[in-house]
Amino acid sequence: MLSFLFVSKDNLEWPSLFRESIKRYGVKLWPLSSGREPHDEERKAFAGILVLGGDGTLLKAVPLAYKWGLPILGVNMGKFGFLTEVTLEELPLVLEKWLEGKITFEERSLLQVQYGEEKEVVLNEGAILKGPLGRIITLEIKIEGSDFLKVCGDGLIVSTPTGSTAYNLSAGGPVVHPRTEALLITPICAFRPPLKSLIIPDTFIIEVSLIEEEEEVVHLLLDGRKNWRLHQGKSIIFSKAPEKLKLIPSPTKSYLRILREKFNW
């Protein structure tokens, strides 16, 4: 029997194929929406976290997966599904391989973000964004403790290779294979300097601070699930997280094939 912590997209009705697969392979689910987290002894019984939904639903499970050292099996019920690679049709094959001890994991680097006493781990990105007034903001970037550049524009994205196909790509950044050991810095609509993106080793520490603070509200959005208000003179520290996240890849398609199909290349 396989037991999973379970996260589902809000108000999602379970598809019949999902129900049949769970029943057929004797899978036991612990819904994290129940309001009670399992204690240490209970968690030892779980093989991982099963996510039924889209990439946004999977991102919600990342902090718990990291905290408890559990892999994530994402079953795609969303529109795009870069992170939730496994389709409903592939789920029986994945469960069968898991029961046979033949399951494979794909490790993904995570980004650790610290702002004062606050600290979070994200899979995709930390995005510094301006507020409702729409005024240009100025950010100072330091890399490895040394001044690097000042960016004037709408904001800045620091992402992992996994997150390169998310907000980073929408802002004009490059697609980077998730096995690449790198961090990406992508300004949002920067006019000074007119920089597109910078790719650096993931061993480097990035420090970003807000230069001017007037009436504009500036905030840091973490994987689309958490927001921090930013203030002048207080730096955000981006670095590679100490541990990696394990995801269950599609058993029939490679990352490059998924990439090609999603973008119709």
C-alpha positions as CSV (number, residue, x, y, z in Angstrom):
1,M,0.0,0.0,0.0
2,L,1.1,3.5,-0.8
3,S,0.2,6.5,1.5
4,F,0.5,10.1,0.4
5,L,-0.2,13.5,1.8
6,F,-2.7,15.0,-0.5
7,V,-3.1,18.5,-2.0
8,S,-5.8,19.2,-4.5
9,K,-6.9,22.2,-6.5
10,D,-9.7,24.1,-4.8
11,N,-13.2,22.8,-5.6
12,L,-11.8,20.2,-7.9
13,E,-14.0,17.1,-8.5
14,W,-11.9,14.0,-8.6
15,P,-11.9,12.5,-12.2
16,S,-13.1,8.9,-12.4
17,L,-9.7,7.7,-13.7
18,F,-8.1,9.2,-10.6
19,R,-10.6,7.5,-8.3
20,E,-10.1,4.2,-10.1
21,S,-6.3,4.4,-9.9
22,I,-6.3,5.2,-6.2
23,K,-8.7,2.3,-5.5
24,R,-6.9,-0.2,-7.8
25,Y,-3.5,0.3,-6.2
26,G,-4.7,0.7,-2.7
27,V,-3.5,4.3,-2.3
28,K,-4.2,6.0,1.0
29,L,-4.5,9.8,1.0
30,W,-4.2,12.3,3.9
31,P,-5.7,15.6,2.7
32,L,-3.6,18.5,4.0
33,S,-6.8,20.6,3.7
34,S,-8.2,18.7,6.7
35,G,-6.6,21.3,9.0
36,R,-4.3,18.9,10.9
37,E,-0.7,18.2,9.9
38,P,0.5,14.7,10.6
39,H,3.0,14.4,13.5
40,D,6.5,12.9,13.1
41,E,5.5,9.2,13.5
42,E,2.6,9.5,11.1
43,R,4.8,11.2,8.4
44,K,7.1,8.2,8.3
45,A,4.3,6.2,6.6
46,F,4.0,8.6,3.7
47,A,5.8,7.9,0.4
48,G,5.4,11.5,-0.7
49,I,3.0,14.3,-1.4
50,L,0.4,13.7,-4.2
51,V,-0.8,16.9,-5.9
52,L,-3.9,16.9,-8.1
53,G,-4.1,20.2,-10.0
54,G,-1.9,22.6,-11.8
55,D,1.5,24.1,-11.2
56,G,0.1,26.6,-8.8
57,T,-1.3,23.8,-6.6
58,L,2.1,22.1,-6.7
59,L,3.9,25.2,-5.6
60,K,1.8,25.3,-2.5
61,A,3.1,21.9,-1.5
62,V,6.8,22.8,-2.0
63,P,7.4,24.2,1.5
64,L,6.0,21.1,3.2
65,A,7.9,18.8,0.8
66,Y,11.1,20.6,1.6
67,K,10.4,20.7,5.4
68,W,9.6,17.0,5.6
69,G,12.0,15.7,2.9
70,L,9.2,14.2,0.8
71,P,9.0,13.9,-3.0
72,I,6.1,15.4,-4.9
73,L,4.0,13.5,-7.4
74,G,2.1,16.1,-9.4
75,V,-0.9,14.9,-11.5
76,N,-1.8,17.6,-14.1
77,M,-5.3,18.9,-14.0
78,G,-4.3,22.5,-14.9
79,K,-3.9,24.3,-18.2
80,F,-0.2,24.2,-18.8
81,G,1.5,21.8,-16.4
82,F,5.3,22.3,-16.5
83,L,5.7,21.1,-13.0
84,T,2.8,18.6,-12.8
85,E,4.3,16.4,-15.5
86,V,2.3,13.3,-14.9
87,T,-1.0,13.0,-16.7
88,L,-4.1,11.1,-15.4
89,E,-3.4,8.5,-18.0
90,E,0.2,8.0,-16.8
91,L,-0.8,7.8,-13.1
92,P,-1.4,4.0,-13.0
93,L,2.0,3.4,-14.5
94,V,3.7,5.7,-12.0
95,L,1.9,4.0,-9.0
96,E,2.8,0.5,-10.4
97,K,6.5,1.5,-10.7
98,W,6.4,3.0,-7.2
99,L,5.0,-0.2,-5.7
100,E,7.6,-2.2,-7.6
101,G,10.4,0.0,-6.2
102,K,11.3,1.2,-9.7
103,I,10.2,4.8,-9.4
104,T,12.6,7.5,-10.5
105,F,13.0,11.0,-8.9
106,E,14.1,14.2,-10.6
107,E,15.9,16.6,-8.3
108,R,15.3,20.3,-8.7
109,S,17.3,23.1,-7.1
110,L,15.4,25.5,-4.8
111,L,15.8,29.2,-4.1
112,Q,16.2,30.4,-0.5
113,V,14.9,33.9,0.1
114,Q,15.6,35.8,3.2
115,Y,14.2,39.3,4.2
116,G,15.0,40.3,7.7
117,E,13.7,37.5,10.0
118,E,11.5,36.1,7.2
119,K,12.8,33.1,5.3
120,E,11.2,31.0,2.5
121,V,12.1,28.4,0.0
122,V,10.7,28.6,-3.5
123,L,10.8,26.4,-6.5
124,N,10.3,29.0,-9.3
125,E,11.1,32.6,-8.3
126,G,11.1,35.6,-6.1
127,A,9.7,38.6,-8.0
128,I,10.1,42.2,-6.8
129,L,7.2,44.2,-8.1
130,K,6.0,47.8,-8.0
131,G,2.6,48.7,-6.6
132,P,-0.6,50.3,-7.8
133,L,0.9,53.8,-8.6
134,G,2.9,52.3,-11.4
135,R,6.0,54.4,-10.8
136,I,9.5,53.2,-11.8
137,I,11.5,51.7,-9.0
138,T,15.2,51.5,-8.6
139,L,16.9,48.4,-7.2
140,E,20.5,47.9,-6.3
141,I,22.0,44.4,-7.0
142,K,25.1,43.0,-5.2
143,I,26.6,39.7,-6.2
144,E,29.0,37.9,-3.8
145,G,29.1,41.0,-1.7
146,S,30.2,43.3,-4.5
147,D,28.2,46.1,-6.1
148,F,27.0,44.9,-9.5
149,L,24.4,47.3,-11.0
150,K,21.3,49.4,-10.4
151,V,18.2,48.6,-12.3
152,C,15.4,51.1,-13.0
153,G,12.2,49.7,-14.2
154,D,9.1,47.8,-13.1
155,G,10.9,45.2,-11.0
156,L,13.2,42.2,-10.9
157,I,12.9,38.4,-11.0
158,V,15.4,36.0,-9.4
159,S,14.6,32.5,-10.5
160,T,15.8,28.9,-10.6
161,P,16.2,27.0,-13.8
162,T,12.9,25.3,-13.0
163,G,11.3,28.7,-12.8
164,S,12.8,29.8,-16.1
165,T,9.6,28.8,-17.9
166,A,7.4,30.8,-15.5
167,Y,7.5,34.5,-14.8
168,N,11.1,34.7,-16.0
169,L,10.1,33.7,-19.5
170,S,7.1,36.1,-19.6
171,A,9.5,38.9,-18.8
172,G,11.8,38.0,-21.7
173,G,14.2,35.7,-19.9
174,P,15.7,32.5,-21.4
175,V,14.6,29.0,-20.9
176,V,17.2,27.1,-18.9
177,H,17.2,23.3,-18.5
178,P,16.3,22.4,-14.8
179,R,19.5,20.3,-14.4
180,T,21.6,23.5,-15.0
181,E,23.3,24.7,-11.8
182,A,22.5,28.4,-12.1
183,L,20.4,31.3,-10.9
184,L,18.7,33.8,-13.3
185,I,18.4,37.5,-12.8
186,T,15.8,39.1,-15.1
187,P,14.7,42.8,-14.9
188,I,11.1,43.6,-15.7
189,C,10.8,46.3,-18.3
190,A,14.2,47.9,-17.3
191,F,15.2,51.0,-19.2
192,R,18.4,51.7,-17.4
193,P,20.4,49.7,-18.1
194,P,18.5,47.9,-20.9
195,L,19.4,44.5,-19.5
196,K,17.5,41.3,-20.5
197,S,18.8,38.6,-18.2
198,L,21.9,37.4,-16.4
199,I,22.7,33.8,-15.6
200,I,25.2,33.2,-12.8
201,P,26.4,30.1,-10.8
202,D,24.0,29.0,-8.2
203,T,26.7,29.1,-5.6
204,F,26.6,32.9,-5.7
205,I,24.7,35.0,-3.2
206,I,22.5,37.8,-4.6
207,E,21.6,40.8,-2.5
208,V,18.9,43.2,-3.7
209,S,17.8,46.4,-2.0
210,L,15.3,49.2,-2.7
211,I,17.1,52.5,-3.4
212,E,14.2,54.9,-3.1
213,E,10.9,54.6,-1.1
214,E,8.3,57.3,-1.6
215,E,4.5,56.6,-2.1
216,E,5.0,53.5,-4.2
217,V,4.4,50.2,-2.6
218,V,7.0,47.6,-3.5
219,H,6.6,44.0,-2.7
220,L,8.2,40.6,-3.1
221,L,6.0,37.8,-4.6
222,L,7.3,34.3,-3.8
223,D,6.1,31.6,-6.2
224,G,2.8,33.4,-6.5
225,R,1.8,32.3,-3.0
226,K,3.3,34.7,-0.5
227,N,3.8,38.5,-0.5
228,W,6.3,40.6,1.5
229,R,6.2,44.4,1.7
230,L,9.7,45.8,1.0
231,H,11.3,48.9,2.5
232,Q,14.3,51.0,1.7
233,G,17.5,50.0,3.4
234,K,16.6,46.4,4.0
235,S,18.1,43.8,1.7
236,I,16.6,40.7,0.2
237,I,19.1,37.8,0.1
238,F,18.7,35.2,-2.6
239,S,20.8,31.9,-2.4
240,K,20.5,28.3,-3.4
241,A,18.7,26.3,-0.8
242,P,20.7,23.7,1.1
243,E,18.6,20.8,-0.1
244,K,16.9,19.9,-3.4
245,L,13.3,19.0,-4.1
246,K,12.4,15.6,-5.6
247,L,9.7,15.6,-8.3
248,I,8.2,12.6,-10.1
249,P,8.8,13.1,-13.8
250,S,6.5,11.9,-16.6
251,P,7.3,8.2,-17.2
252,T,6.8,8.6,-21.0
253,K,8.1,12.0,-21.9
254,S,11.4,13.9,-21.4
255,Y,11.6,17.5,-20.2
256,L,12.6,18.6,-23.7
257,R,9.7,16.8,-25.3
258,I,7.3,18.4,-22.8
259,L,8.9,21.8,-23.5
260,R,8.5,21.3,-27.2
261,E,4.9,20.3,-27.0
262,K,3.8,23.0,-24.6
263,F,5.2,25.7,-26.8
264,N,4.4,24.0,-30.1
265,W,8.0,24.1,-31.3
